[in-house]
């Protein structure tokens, strides 16, 4: 059977970046919402409708992406912690 090795520190470190990264995606979504809300200033109602539709689609997708990135980060942190706890309780300390 193959040995499984996990860089627990890396998993926890990368996982911790999930929340800040998801906040950046959410900020981008907010900017799109602002563009969408001001699309009426374009003057042409057809253009405004296209801009609103495009921004709405991207906004929804970015909202989903932000949530998934946050969940992935939390899962990576939890997995890293679980592997660390398992290693600490199962692997005997090195002899000196």
N, C-alpha and C positions, 0 to 999 in steps of 0.2 A: 504494500500500500504506500502511496506517495505521501511524503511529509508535507504538512501545511504550515507555511510560515507567514506571519502577518507582522508588518511593521506597525505596531500599535501606536507608537508616537506619531507616525505619519497619518494614520487613520484619524486620530483625535485632532491633530493639527488641521488637516484638510476639512474635517467635519466642522471645526470651529469657524471656518471661513464661510460656511453655508448661510448663516444669518446675515452677515454684512453683504454678501453677494446678492442674496435675495432682496435686501433693502435697496441695492442699486438697481435691480431689475424693476422693483416696485416704483422707484423714483422715475425711471424711464417711462413706465406706464402712466404716471401722473403727468409727465410732460405731454404725452400723446393725448391724454384727456383734455389738457389745456388747449392744445391745437384743435382738437375736435370741437370744443366749446366755442372757439373763436372762428370756426370755419365760415360762419355767416358773414364775416367781414370780407370774404372773398368777393362778394357782390353777386355772383351768379349762383342761383339756387341749385342748379344741376351740379356745379363744381362743389358747392358746399355739401351737397348730399354725398358725393363721391368721397370727399375728404372725411366726412363723418363716418361713412361706412368703412373706409380703410382704417382709420384710427380706432374705430370700435373693435374691428377684428383683431388688430394688433394688441390693443389694450387687453382684450380678453385672453389672448394667448400669453401675453407677458404676465398677467395676473396668475395664470396657471403655472407658468414657468417659475415665478417667484416662490409659489407655495411648494413646488416640487424640489427646488434647490434647497429650501429651508428644511424640508423633510429628509432629503438625502444627507444634508449636513448633520442633522440630529441622529440619523441612523448610523453614519460613519463614526460619530463620537461614541455612541452607545456600543457599537461593535468593538471599537478600540478598547473601551473600558472593560467590556466583557472578556476580551482576549487577555488583557492585562491581569484581570482577576483570576482567570483560569490558569494562566501561566504561574502566577504567584502561589496558587494553592496546589498545583499539580507538579510542577517542575522543582526538584530539590535544589537548594542553594548550592552554588559551586564550592567545592572544598578548597581550602587554602593550605 
